[in-house]
Amino acid sequence: MTDYYQAYGTVIALVIAGIALVVVAFTLNRLISPK
């Protein structure tokens, strides 16, 4: 049971990290070159 939650937490952490990277990339893109 502990291993399951640990693996699940890792997957969620990776997904959150990916979303954060996309948000940061879009934000920087808007700040650097506003249209």
C-alpha positions as CSV (number, residue, x, y, z in Angstrom):
1,M,0.0,0.0,0.0
2,T,2.8,2.4,0.8
3,D,4.6,1.7,-2.5
4,Y,1.4,2.4,-4.4
5,Y,0.9,5.8,-2.7
6,Q,4.6,6.6,-3.3
7,A,4.4,5.8,-7.0
8,Y,1.1,7.7,-7.3
9,G,2.7,10.7,-5.5
10,T,5.6,10.6,-7.9
11,V,3.3,10.6,-10.9
12,I,1.3,13.6,-9.6
13,A,4.6,15.5,-8.8
14,L,5.8,14.9,-12.4
15,V,2.4,16.1,-13.8
16,I,2.4,19.2,-11.6
17,A,6.0,19.9,-12.6
18,G,5.1,19.6,-16.3
19,I,2.1,21.9,-16.0
20,A,4.3,24.4,-14.0
21,L,6.9,24.4,-16.8
22,V,4.3,25.1,-19.5
23,V,2.8,27.9,-17.4
24,V,6.2,29.5,-16.8
25,A,7.1,29.1,-20.5
26,F,3.9,30.8,-21.6
27,T,4.3,33.6,-19.1
28,L,7.9,34.3,-20.1
29,N,6.9,34.2,-23.7
30,R,4.2,36.9,-23.0
31,L,6.6,39.0,-21.0
32,I,9.4,38.8,-23.6
33,S,7.3,39.3,-26.7
34,P,3.8,40.7,-26.0
35,K,1.5,40.8,-29.0
